[in-house]
Amino acid sequence: MNSPTNHPPKKLRKQYTNSAYPMVVLKFEDGHEIKIYQNTGKVFDVWSGETIKVMAVYDPTSKEWELVESKKSDAFDDASA
């Protein structure tokens, strides 16, 4: 057993605002991605403890994305109600 308790991971409601890059892609452990254009933000659901890769995209036609950071889900801002 991986976790010290029998409880499944908690689903969290988080948000991310992109003010620095033309586009950011959040890459989740399960493979899905969220695109966030500059000066916008998105709210998303994520599992507690999940690692999300924040990728900067300077040219949307290119698959060359720059890793900005890998961040744990708990480190993202909570979604505003």
Contacts in CASP RR format, 6 or more apart in sequence:
PFRMAT RR
TARGET T0000
AUTHOR 0000-0000-0000
METHOD contacts of the structure
MODEL  1
MNSPTNHPPKKLRKQYTNSAYPMVVLKFEDGHEIKIYQNTGKVFDVWSGE
TIKVMAVYDPTSKEWELVESKKSDAFDDASA
3 9 0 8 1.000
9 47 0 8 1.000
9 48 0 8 1.000
9 49 0 8 1.000
9 50 0 8 1.000
10 47 0 8 1.000
10 48 0 8 1.000
11 45 0 8 1.000
11 46 0 8 1.000
11 47 0 8 1.000
11 48 0 8 1.000
12 45 0 8 1.000
12 46 0 8 1.000
12 47 0 8 1.000
12 48 0 8 1.000
12 73 0 8 1.000
12 74 0 8 1.000
12 76 0 8 1.000
12 78 0 8 1.000
13 43 0 8 1.000
13 44 0 8 1.000
13 45 0 8 1.000
13 78 0 8 1.000
13 79 0 8 1.000
14 43 0 8 1.000
14 44 0 8 1.000
14 45 0 8 1.000
14 46 0 8 1.000
14 73 0 8 1.000
14 76 0 8 1.000
14 77 0 8 1.000
14 78 0 8 1.000
14 79 0 8 1.000
15 41 0 8 1.000
15 42 0 8 1.000
15 43 0 8 1.000
15 44 0 8 1.000
15 76 0 8 1.000
15 77 0 8 1.000
15 78 0 8 1.000
15 79 0 8 1.000
15 80 0 8 1.000
16 24 0 8 1.000
16 26 0 8 1.000
16 36 0 8 1.000
16 41 0 8 1.000
16 42 0 8 1.000
16 44 0 8 1.000
16 54 0 8 1.000
16 76 0 8 1.000
16 77 0 8 1.000
17 36 0 8 1.000
17 40 0 8 1.000
17 41 0 8 1.000
17 77 0 8 1.000
18 24 0 8 1.000
18 36 0 8 1.000
18 37 0 8 1.000
18 38 0 8 1.000
18 39 0 8 1.000
18 40 0 8 1.000
18 41 0 8 1.000
19 38 0 8 1.000
19 39 0 8 1.000
20 38 0 8 1.000
20 56 0 8 1.000
21 38 0 8 1.000
21 56 0 8 1.000
21 57 0 8 1.000
21 58 0 8 1.000
21 68 0 8 1.000
22 37 0 8 1.000
22 38 0 8 1.000
22 56 0 8 1.000
22 57 0 8 1.000
22 58 0 8 1.000
22 60 0 8 1.000
23 35 0 8 1.000
23 36 0 8 1.000
23 37 0 8 1.000
23 38 0 8 1.000
23 56 0 8 1.000
23 57 0 8 1.000
23 60 0 8 1.000
24 35 0 8 1.000
24 36 0 8 1.000
24 54 0 8 1.000
24 55 0 8 1.000
24 56 0 8 1.000
24 57 0 8 1.000
24 68 0 8 1.000
25 33 0 8 1.000
25 34 0 8 1.000
25 35 0 8 1.000
25 36 0 8 1.000
25 54 0 8 1.000
25 55 0 8 1.000
25 57 0 8 1.000
25 65 0 8 1.000
26 33 0 8 1.000
26 34 0 8 1.000
26 36 0 8 1.000
26 42 0 8 1.000
26 44 0 8 1.000
26 52 0 8 1.000
26 53 0 8 1.000
26 54 0 8 1.000
26 55 0 8 1.000
27 33 0 8 1.000
27 52 0 8 1.000
27 53 0 8 1.000
27 55 0 8 1.000
28 34 0 8 1.000
28 46 0 8 1.000
28 50 0 8 1.000
28 52 0 8 1.000
29 47 0 8 1.000
29 50 0 8 1.000
29 51 0 8 1.000
29 52 0 8 1.000
34 42 0 8 1.000
34 44 0 8 1.000
35 57 0 8 1.000
36 42 0 8 1.000
43 79 0 8 1.000
46 52 0 8 1.000
46 73 0 8 1.000
46 76 0 8 1.000
47 73 0 8 1.000
48 73 0 8 1.000
48 74 0 8 1.000
49 72 0 8 1.000
49 73 0 8 1.000
49 74 0 8 1.000
50 72 0 8 1.000
50 73 0 8 1.000
51 70 0 8 1.000
51 71 0 8 1.000
51 72 0 8 1.000
51 73 0 8 1.000
52 70 0 8 1.000
52 71 0 8 1.000
52 72 0 8 1.000
52 73 0 8 1.000
52 76 0 8 1.000
53 67 0 8 1.000
53 69 0 8 1.000
53 70 0 8 1.000
53 71 0 8 1.000
54 67 0 8 1.000
54 68 0 8 1.000
54 69 0 8 1.000
54 70 0 8 1.000
54 71 0 8 1.000
55 65 0 8 1.000
55 66 0 8 1.000
55 67 0 8 1.000
55 68 0 8 1.000
56 65 0 8 1.000
56 66 0 8 1.000
56 67 0 8 1.000
56 68 0 8 1.000
57 65 0 8 1.000
57 66 0 8 1.000
58 66 0 8 1.000
END
